[in-house]
Amino acid sequence: METGVQQAQISESKFQEEQFLIGEAHAGWRLDMCVAALVPSISRSTAQKLIEADRVLVDGRKRARGYRVAAGMTVKVSIPEAPAKRELTPSAGELNIIYEDGDILALNKRPGLVVHPGAGNQSGTLVNQLIASGRTFSTLGGPDRPGLVHRLDKETSGVILIAKSNAVHEGLARQFKDRQVDKKYLAVVLGPSIADHGEIVSDFGRRPGDRRQFTGKVSSNRKAITRYETLARTSLVALVVAQPLTGRTHQIRVHLSELGHPIIGDRVYGRAYPRPGSRPESEAASLRQMTRHALHAWSVAFTHPITGQRLEITAPLPRDFKHLITAVFPGMSHLCS
């Protein structure tokens, strides 16, 4: 997710100024697209950040990212110098391996574990633990994300796939892109009135006014699709299986919240817990003991890129989720075995 931290990194960088004369080839282009084309070392999103940080001038004037340039104009770009290569430090930690062969590693990520290094998390992440394991992983995700084909939010527990080679990484990434990977998540949501099953389809994008959050209530060319099935209900909550057909950031959390059934413990997209005074009090108390959002990446099914075998990998529930299930949905305790 892009945050204000990235803007700070832009402002703290060292810059080299380059000046370009717009020719017919780029006449009529949006400014952000033009800058990205003129400076191959930066992406369009970086070009947009530079424009917003007043690091791009057109004929000496600030312009918006959507400004259309014309032939003969001069565009001056302050290009950030490439940061020094950062060496990732190994971190000790149990990997919780649930499947491994010569090509793929599948882990059961514990809740609270950050997947890869980023602002404020340079060590102690899952990636740092992977490095400490001494294994070889794919490099297609970049130096900070060895082997990572997909990711899970910090608080989300469950199965995550790691590729040991670039060929395997490409094969798995293609299946994710083509919606050939079947993912199932367990979630406990507020409100027993959720339908027995359904499909949520929406546009998807950042929430206006808060770019740290996402919403399905925006006009966007990015679609998000989530199917769900309700397994059990009480007077306060429901246990559902969510199947995201697309892989948008926070997709399940957003879709269930905007359906009117936010995930228990989700302080970003919902009320998090039943209202004070909700009954039965014993159930409400058990729900309040879930100190993170009650979302678990339960299983992933895919075709092995090398052998062609169809695999389904299931991640056992962590302790906090088991306690929640046995306390609130005793009839579903078989899920905890």
LORO-426121 format. One record per residue (C-alpha): residue number from 0; residue in one letter; chain; x, y, z. Coordinates in pm, 1 decimal, m for minus. Layout:
R  resi  resn  chain        c1        c2        c3
R   NUM     a      A         X         Y         Z
...
***
This chain:
R  resi  resn  chain        c1        c2        c3
R     0     m      A       0.0       0.0       0.0
R     1     e      A     126.8     346.9     m83.0
R     2     t      A     143.7     580.5     213.8
R     3     g      A     267.2     922.0     313.5
R     4     v      A     591.9     751.3     411.8
R     5     q      A     670.6     704.5      43.2
R     6     q      A     612.5    1076.0     m14.6
R     7     a      A     859.6    1142.9     266.1
R     8     q      A    1113.3     917.1      98.3
R     9     i      A    1076.1    1122.5    m223.3
R    10     s      A    1132.4    1448.5     m36.1
R    11     e      A    1440.8    1312.2     141.4
R    12     s      A    1606.0    1175.0    m173.9
R    13     k      A    1896.8    1332.7    m360.0
R    14     f      A    1803.6    1450.2    m708.4
R    15     q      A    1959.8    1500.8   m1047.5
R    16     e      A    1786.8    1748.4   m1279.4
R    17     e      A    1718.4    1655.0   m1641.2
R    18     q      A    1549.3    1874.0   m1903.0
R    19     f      A    1353.6    1742.5   m2200.8
R    20     l      A    1210.3    1912.5   m2510.1
R    21     i      A     872.5    1762.8   m2601.9
R    22     g      A     857.5    1643.7   m2961.5
R    23     e      A     568.4    1526.8   m3175.5
R    24     a      A     607.7    1171.2   m3043.6
R    25     h      A     487.8    1276.9   m2697.2
R    26     a      A     258.0    1565.2   m2790.8
R    27     g      A     m82.4    1531.1   m2627.3
R    28     w      A      36.5    1284.9   m2362.9
R    29     r      A     m58.8    1314.1   m1995.9
R    30     l      A     227.7    1463.6   m1799.3
R    31     d      A     272.9    1159.8   m1572.0
R    32     m      A     284.4     919.1   m1867.4
R    33     c      A     521.9    1147.4   m2054.9
R    34     v      A     765.1    1170.6   m1761.8
R    35     a      A     763.8     792.1   m1718.3
R    36     a      A     839.7     751.8   m2090.2
R    37     l      A    1116.7    1011.9   m2090.3
R    38     v      A    1282.9     868.8   m1777.7
R    39     p      A    1287.8     488.3   m1813.6
R    40     s      A    1428.1     441.2   m1462.1
R    41     i      A    1104.4     557.3   m1295.5
R    42     s      A     753.0     417.3   m1303.7
R    43     r      A     435.0     610.9   m1372.1
R    44     s      A     342.5     599.7   m1002.9
R    45     t      A     683.0     747.6    m915.2
R    46     a      A     631.7    1013.4   m1182.3
R    47     q      A     300.4    1103.6   m1017.4
R    48     k      A     469.0    1135.2    m677.9
R    49     l      A     736.1    1360.4    m829.0
R    50     i      A     467.4    1580.0    m986.5
R    51     e      A     280.7    1604.4    m655.1
R    52     a      A     608.9    1691.6    m480.4
R    53     d      A     669.4    1977.0    m731.6
R    54     r      A     970.1    1796.4    m878.3
R    55     v      A     837.2    1829.9   m1235.0
R    56     l      A     803.1    2166.4   m1413.4
R    57     v      A     655.1    2237.4   m1757.3
R    58     d      A     800.4    2555.4   m1907.3
R    59     g      A     897.7    2649.0   m1553.3
R    60     r      A     546.9    2600.1   m1410.4
R    61     k      A     388.3    2336.5   m1188.9
R    62     r      A     125.9    2127.1   m1363.3
R    63     a      A    m114.9    1849.2   m1261.0
R    64     r      A     m43.4    1486.8   m1345.9
R    65     g      A    m320.7    1486.9   m1607.7
R    66     y      A    m194.1    1798.2   m1786.8
R    67     r      A    m151.5    1740.5   m2161.5
R    68     v      A     189.9    1841.2   m2292.5
R    69     a      A     244.7    1990.9   m2638.0
R    70     a      A     533.6    1982.6   m2883.7
R    71     g      A     793.2    2249.2   m2809.1
R    72     m      A     732.4    2254.2   m2434.5
R    73     t      A    1022.7    2201.2   m2195.4
R    74     v      A     982.7    1952.6   m1910.7
R    75     k      A    1232.1    1964.4   m1625.0
R    76     v      A    1239.7    1656.6   m1400.3
R    77     s      A    1426.8    1620.7   m1071.6
R    78     i      A    1511.5    1250.8   m1084.7
R    79     p      A    1573.8    1081.7    m747.6
R    80     e      A    1903.0     899.9    m722.3
R    81     a      A    1874.0     525.2    m678.4
R    82     p      A    1902.9     433.6    m309.3
R    83     a      A    2195.9     226.9    m197.0
R    84     k      A    2121.1    m142.5    m209.7
R    85     r      A    1995.2    m259.3     128.1
R    86     e      A    2106.7    m595.4     254.8
R    87     l      A    1830.5    m787.1     427.3
R    88     t      A    1927.1    m929.5     763.2
R    89     p      A    1828.3   m1284.5     859.2
R    90     s      A    1587.8   m1316.1    1152.6
R    91     a      A    1533.7   m1627.0    1357.4
R    92     g      A    1178.9   m1757.1    1365.7
R    93     e      A     973.0   m2068.2    1310.1
R    94     l      A     849.3   m2087.2     950.6
R    95     n      A     546.7   m2310.9    1025.0
R    96     i      A     590.4   m2518.9     709.8
R    97     i      A     275.8   m2701.2     593.5
R    98     y      A     405.4   m2814.7     252.9
R    99     e      A     742.1   m2822.4      80.5
R   100     d      A     895.3   m2976.4    m228.0
R   101     g      A    1186.0   m2879.1    m450.2
R   102     d      A     989.0   m2596.1    m611.3
R   103     i      A     736.7   m2458.5    m361.4
R   104     l      A     723.9   m2373.9       6.8
R   105     a      A     383.8   m2323.1     172.8
R   106     l      A     373.6   m2164.1     516.8
R   107     n      A     108.5   m2104.3     779.9
R   108     k      A     171.0   m1737.4     859.7
R   109     r      A     102.8   m1647.0    1218.2
R   110     p      A    m110.7   m1338.8    1293.8
R   111     g      A      88.4   m1024.8    1362.8
R   112     l      A     379.1   m1120.2    1135.0
R   113     v      A     461.6    m867.1     861.5
R   114     v      A     529.7   m1043.5     530.9
R   115     h      A     807.7    m829.0     381.5
R   116     p      A    1029.2    m535.8     485.9
R   117     g      A     891.4    m186.1     448.4
R   118     a      A     880.1     145.9     627.0
R   119     g      A     911.3      73.8     998.7
R   120     n      A     967.1    m299.0     945.7
R   121     q      A    1319.6    m365.7     820.6
R   122     s      A    1370.0    m683.8    1022.3
R   123     g      A    1168.7    m955.3    1188.5
R   124     t      A     945.1   m1007.0     884.0
R   125     l      A     857.6   m1333.5     715.0
R   126     v      A    1109.6   m1251.4     440.6
R   127     n      A    1385.9   m1209.0     700.3
R   128     q      A    1295.5   m1551.7     836.8
R   129     l      A    1305.2   m1700.5     486.4
R   130     i      A    1656.4   m1563.0     436.6
R   131     a      A    1765.3   m1718.2     766.4
R   132     s      A    1643.3   m2059.1     647.3
R   133     g      A    1925.6   m2080.1     392.1
R   134     r      A    1695.9   m2177.2     105.5
R   135     t      A    1708.6   m2031.5    m245.2
R   136     f      A    1403.1   m1839.1    m367.4
R   137     s      A    1284.1   m1663.2    m681.6
R   138     t      A    1405.0   m1310.3    m747.5
R   139     l      A    1116.6   m1181.4    m961.8
R   140     g      A     954.9    m997.5    m670.7
R   141     g      A    1261.6    m779.9    m619.8
R   142     p      A    1536.1    m783.9    m355.4
R   143     d      A    1295.9    m718.4     m65.8
R   144     r      A    1049.2    m992.4    m162.4
R   145     p      A    1240.4   m1313.0    m242.9
R   146     g      A    1000.8   m1593.4    m332.7
R   147     l      A     683.5   m1396.6    m262.2
R   148     v      A     409.1   m1463.7    m516.7
R   149     h      A     132.3   m1303.0    m308.8
R   150     r      A      96.3   m1153.9      38.2
R   151     l      A    m125.4   m1146.2     346.0
R   152     d      A    m206.0    m852.1     571.9
R   153     k      A     m14.2    m834.3     898.7
R   154     e      A    m308.6    m948.8    1112.2
R   155     t      A    m430.5   m1216.0     869.1
R   156     s      A    m312.3   m1568.0     945.1
R   157     g      A    m293.7   m1864.3     711.1
R   158     v      A    m141.6   m2016.2     401.8
R   159     i      A     108.1   m1825.6     189.7
R   160     l      A     299.0   m1965.2    m109.5
R   161     i      A     671.7   m1913.6    m168.1
R   162     a      A     841.5   m1989.1    m502.4
R   163     k      A    1191.2   m2136.1    m503.1
R   164     s      A    1272.0   m2044.6    m864.2
R   165     n      A    1177.9   m1781.0   m1119.6
R   166     a      A    1009.2   m2040.3   m1342.3
R   167     v      A     783.5   m2151.4   m1057.4
R   168     h      A     717.0   m1788.9    m961.1
R   169     e      A     607.3   m1708.8   m1316.8
R   170     g      A     381.3   m2014.5   m1328.8
R   171     l      A     210.1   m1935.0    m999.6
R   172     a      A     177.6   m1563.1   m1077.4
R   173     r      A      12.4   m1647.8   m1408.4
R   174     q      A    m243.9   m1866.6   m1230.4
R   175     f      A    m323.7   m1589.3    m981.5
R   176     k      A    m365.8   m1343.3   m1269.1
R   177     d      A    m586.9   m1582.6   m1468.7
R   178     r      A    m800.8   m1665.6   m1161.0
R   179     q      A    m694.1   m2029.5   m1163.2
R   180     v      A    m602.9   m2027.0    m793.9
R   181     d      A    m889.9   m2115.7    m559.0
R   182     k      A    m855.5   m1933.1    m226.6
R   183     k      A   m1076.1   m1983.2      78.0
R   184     y      A   m1073.6   m1765.6     387.8
R   185     l      A   m1255.1   m1817.2     717.2
R   186     a      A   m1401.7   m1503.6     871.7
R   187     v      A   m1623.6   m1422.7    1168.3
R   188     v      A   m1848.1   m1126.3    1087.1
R   189     l      A   m2087.5    m906.9    1280.8
R   190     g      A   m2457.7    m965.4    1222.6
R   191     p      A   m2636.0   m1298.7    1179.5
R   192     s      A   m2855.7   m1166.1     896.8
R   193     i      A   m2591.9   m1223.6     628.6
R   194     a      A   m2729.2   m1438.7     344.4
R   195     d      A   m2659.9   m1811.3     321.2
R   196     h      A   m2441.2   m1741.6      20.4
R   197     g      A   m2375.8   m1462.3    m225.5
R   198     e      A   m2138.5   m1287.4    m461.8
R   199     i      A   m2013.2    m932.2    m416.5
R   200     v      A   m1903.7    m752.9    m734.6
R   201     s      A   m1779.0    m394.6    m731.0
R   202     d      A   m1532.5    m147.5    m866.9
R   203     f      A   m1239.2    m114.9    m628.4
R   204     g      A    m994.9     157.9    m536.3
R   205     r      A    m854.1     382.4    m267.9
R   206     r      A   m1097.7     564.1     m44.2
R   207     p      A   m1119.3     936.2    m128.7
R   208     g      A    m973.3    1133.7     158.3
R   209     d      A    m779.2     841.5     307.2
R   210     r      A    m542.4     662.5      71.5
R   211     r      A    m457.0     406.5     339.6
R   212     q      A    m803.4     254.5     302.5
R   213     f      A    m985.7      93.5      12.3
R   214     t      A   m1349.2      85.4     m94.6
R   215     g      A   m1581.8     m76.7    m342.3
R   216     k      A   m1782.2     244.4    m367.5
R   217     v      A   m1568.1     424.8    m623.5
R   218     s      A   m1570.9     442.8   m1000.5
R   219     s      A   m1273.0     240.6   m1118.7
R   220     n      A   m1164.8      12.2   m1399.9
R   221     r      A   m1045.1    m236.7   m1138.0
R   222     k      A   m1310.8    m492.3   m1049.9
R   223     a      A   m1327.5    m697.9    m731.4
R   224     i      A   m1530.7   m1016.8    m689.0
R   225     t      A   m1586.1   m1205.7    m363.3
R   226     r      A   m1808.4   m1509.1    m314.2
R   227     y      A   m1913.5   m1618.8      31.7
R   228     e      A   m2100.1   m1896.6     209.2
R   229     t      A   m2232.3   m1885.6     564.3
R   230     l      A   m2139.7   m2190.3     773.5
R   231     a      A   m2298.9   m2099.7    1108.5
R   232     r      A   m2475.0   m1817.9    1295.2
R   233     t      A   m2545.1   m1697.3    1645.4
R   234     s      A   m2758.6   m1405.7    1760.2
R   235     l      A   m2458.2   m1173.5    1719.6
R   236     v      A   m2226.0   m1304.4    1449.1
R   237     a      A   m2179.8   m1545.4    1160.1
R   238     l      A   m1898.8   m1773.1    1045.1
R   239     v      A   m1839.8   m1746.3     671.0
R   240     v      A   m1609.7   m1885.2     404.3
R   241     a      A   m1500.7   m1608.9     166.1
R   242     q      A   m1358.3   m1683.3    m177.9
R   243     p      A   m1190.7   m1385.5    m347.7
R   244     l      A   m1190.3   m1430.5    m724.8
R   245     t      A    m969.9   m1123.9    m757.8
R   246     g      A    m677.1   m1023.3    m540.8
R   247     r      A    m730.0    m661.3    m437.9
R   248     t      A    m571.5    m523.4    m121.9
R   249     h      A    m806.4    m564.8     179.1
R   250     q      A   m1071.0    m701.1     m61.3
R   251     i      A   m1251.6    m942.9     172.5
R   252     r      A   m1245.0    m698.2     462.8
R   253     v      A   m1386.0    m417.5     247.9
R   254     h      A   m1651.7    m625.5      73.4
R   255     l      A   m1790.2    m781.6     391.4
R   256     s      A   m1788.6    m446.8     571.9
R   257     e      A   m1968.6    m268.3     288.7
R   258     l      A   m2217.7    m555.8     277.9
R   259     g      A   m2302.1    m455.5     635.1
R   260     h      A   m2112.0    m738.9     804.4
R   261     p      A   m1763.3    m621.1     907.3
R   262     i      A   m1513.3    m874.9    1031.9
R   263     i      A   m1481.2    m909.3    1408.6
R   264     g      A   m1174.4    m723.9    1535.3
R   265     d      A   m1132.6    m511.6    1220.9
R   266     r      A   m1081.5    m160.3    1356.2
R   267     v      A   m1018.2     m16.2    1009.8
R   268     y      A   m1327.5    m125.4     818.3
R   269     g      A   m1583.6    m196.0    1085.4
R   270     r      A   m1720.0    m154.2    1434.5
R   271     a      A   m1486.1    m440.0    1538.0
R   272     y      A   m1709.1    m579.7    1814.7
R   273     p      A   m2076.5    m598.9    1920.5
R   274     r      A   m2212.3    m288.4    2089.1
R   275     p      A   m2175.8    m263.9    2468.1
R   276     g      A   m2459.5    m444.7    2640.6
R   277     s      A   m2505.5    m697.4    2359.6
R   278     r      A   m2636.9   m1033.4    2471.3
R   279     p      A   m2553.6   m1303.9    2539.6
R   280     e      A   m2275.8   m1131.8    2731.9
R   281     s      A   m2062.1   m1448.3    2742.4
R   282     e      A   m2054.6   m1456.9    2362.4
R   283     a      A   m1980.2   m1085.2    2336.0
R   284     a      A   m1694.3   m1131.9    2583.4
R   285     s      A   m1548.3   m1415.9    2375.4
R   286     l      A   m1564.7   m1198.2    2064.4
R   287     r      A   m1382.0    m913.2    2239.4
R   288     q      A   m1095.5   m1150.5    2318.4
R   289     m      A   m1012.4   m1160.3    1945.7
R   290     t      A    m759.1    m878.7    1939.4
R   291     r      A    m701.1    m880.8    1561.8
R   292     h      A    m934.0    m912.5    1265.4
R   293     a      A   m1084.4   m1261.9    1253.5
R   294     l      A    m965.2   m1355.3     905.4
R   295     h      A    m769.5   m1672.2     824.7
R   296     a      A    m636.9   m1777.7     482.6
R   297     w      A    m771.5   m2129.3     514.4
R   298     s      A    m675.0   m2299.7     189.6
R   299     v      A    m518.3   m2245.6    m151.2
R   300     a      A    m566.2   m2478.0    m450.9
R   301     f      A    m349.2   m2446.9    m761.9
R   302     t      A    m175.7   m2645.6   m1033.2
R   303     h      A     189.0   m2722.9    m961.9
R   304     p      A     384.8   m2531.6   m1230.2
R   305     i      A     638.2   m2813.5   m1272.5
R   306     t      A     450.1   m3141.1   m1216.1
R   307     g      A     107.0   m3029.7   m1338.3
R   308     q      A     m53.8   m3185.3   m1029.0
R   309     r      A    m349.3   m3004.4    m873.2
R   310     l      A    m268.8   m2928.3    m509.1
R   311     e      A    m484.7   m2800.0    m225.2
R   312     i      A    m298.1   m2677.3      80.6
R   313     t      A    m486.8   m2611.9     403.6
R   314     a      A    m354.6   m2406.6     695.3
R   315     p      A    m462.3   m2516.7    1046.3
R   316     l      A    m627.7   m2246.4    1254.2
R   317     p      A    m405.3   m2053.1    1496.6
R   318     r      A    m476.9   m2062.3    1868.6
R   319     d      A    m680.9   m1740.2    1886.8
R   320     f      A    m908.1   m1847.4    1600.5
R   321     k      A    m956.1   m2194.0    1752.3
R   322     h      A   m1058.8   m2035.8    2081.6
R   323     l      A   m1306.9   m1811.6    1901.4
R   324     i      A   m1463.3   m2101.6    1709.5
R   325     t      A   m1496.8   m2332.8    2010.3
R   326     a      A   m1638.1   m2055.0    2230.6
R   327     v      A   m1885.7   m1905.4    1982.7
R   328     f      A   m1954.6   m2185.7    1732.1
R   329     p      A   m1915.5   m2512.5    1928.3
R   330     g      A   m2093.5   m2700.2    1650.2
R   331     m      A   m1807.0   m2609.6    1414.9
R   332     s      A   m1527.2   m2730.2    1643.0
R   333     h      A   m1427.3   m2990.0    1381.2
R   334     l      A   m1265.4   m2702.5    1191.5
R   335     c      A   m1011.9   m2676.4    1473.3
R   336     s      A    m872.5   m3028.3    1435.5
***
